[in-house]
Amino acid sequence: MASATLKLSKMESSWVLEGASARPFSLINEYLDYLVDRAYSPRTVEAYAFDLLSFARWLLSEKVALENVTTDVVVRYL
C-alpha cells in the first residue's frame, strides 16, 4: 500500500512529512514550516500536519498529483 510510505515526524518545533512517497509533497512541509514561522500554536500545527498527512495518503491512493488538486478533488476527498 502506497500510503504506508508516508509518515509524520516531529522535527524541533514543526512536523515533517517523510517517507518513500514524500518527495511530491514537499509543499506540505513548506506550509507546515510557514505555520511555525507565523507562530501558530504547536497544537494547531500538529493538527494541520495530521490532516495533511491523511490528504496526501488519499491523493496517493487516488493517483492524483498535488499540483492537480482542484476544488472537485477536495470535494471528493471530503
C-alpha positions as CSV (number, residue, x, y, z in Angstrom):
1,M,0.0,0.0,0.0
2,A,1.5,3.4,-1.1
3,S,0.1,5.3,1.8
4,A,2.2,3.4,4.3
5,T,5.2,5.1,2.7
6,L,4.2,8.4,4.2
7,K,4.6,9.3,7.8
8,L,5.0,12.4,10.0
9,S,8.0,13.0,12.2
10,K,8.4,15.7,14.8
11,M,11.4,17.9,14.0
12,E,12.2,20.6,16.6
13,S,9.1,22.9,16.6
14,S,7.5,21.5,13.4
15,W,6.3,18.4,11.7
16,V,7.8,16.9,8.6
17,L,6.1,14.6,6.1
18,E,8.6,11.9,5.1
19,G,8.9,8.5,3.6
20,A,9.5,6.9,0.2
21,S,6.5,8.8,-1.3
22,A,7.0,12.2,0.4
23,R,9.0,13.9,-2.4
24,P,6.0,15.1,-4.4
25,F,4.5,16.6,-1.2
26,S,7.4,19.0,-0.3
27,L,4.9,21.9,-0.5
28,I,3.2,20.4,2.6
29,N,6.4,20.6,4.6
30,E,6.9,24.2,3.4
31,Y,3.4,25.0,4.6
32,L,4.0,23.5,8.0
33,D,7.2,25.5,8.3
34,Y,5.2,28.6,7.4
35,L,2.7,28.0,10.2
36,V,5.6,27.7,12.7
37,D,7.2,30.9,11.3
38,R,3.9,32.6,11.8
39,A,3.8,31.5,15.4
40,Y,0.8,29.3,15.2
41,S,0.1,27.2,18.2
42,P,2.1,23.9,18.3
43,R,-1.2,22.0,18.6
44,T,-2.6,23.8,15.6
45,V,0.5,22.9,13.5
46,E,0.2,19.3,14.7
47,A,-3.5,19.1,13.8
48,Y,-2.8,20.5,10.3
49,A,0.1,18.1,9.9
50,F,-2.0,15.0,10.6
51,D,-4.9,16.3,8.4
52,L,-2.4,17.0,5.5
53,L,-0.9,13.5,6.0
54,S,-4.3,12.0,5.6
55,F,-5.0,14.1,2.5
56,A,-1.6,13.2,1.0
57,R,-2.2,9.5,1.6
58,W,-5.6,9.8,-0.1
59,L,-4.0,11.6,-3.1
60,L,-1.6,8.7,-3.4
61,S,-4.4,6.1,-3.3
62,E,-6.3,8.1,-5.9
63,K,-3.2,8.7,-8.0
64,V,-3.7,12.4,-8.0
65,A,-0.7,14.7,-8.1
66,L,-0.6,17.6,-5.6
67,E,-0.4,20.1,-8.5
68,N,-3.5,18.6,-10.0
69,V,-5.7,19.2,-6.9
70,T,-8.8,21.2,-7.8
71,T,-11.9,22.1,-5.9
72,D,-13.6,18.9,-7.3
73,V,-10.7,16.8,-5.9
74,V,-11.0,18.3,-2.5
75,V,-14.8,17.7,-2.5
76,R,-14.2,14.1,-3.5
77,Y,-11.8,13.8,-0.6
78,L,-14.3,15.3,1.9
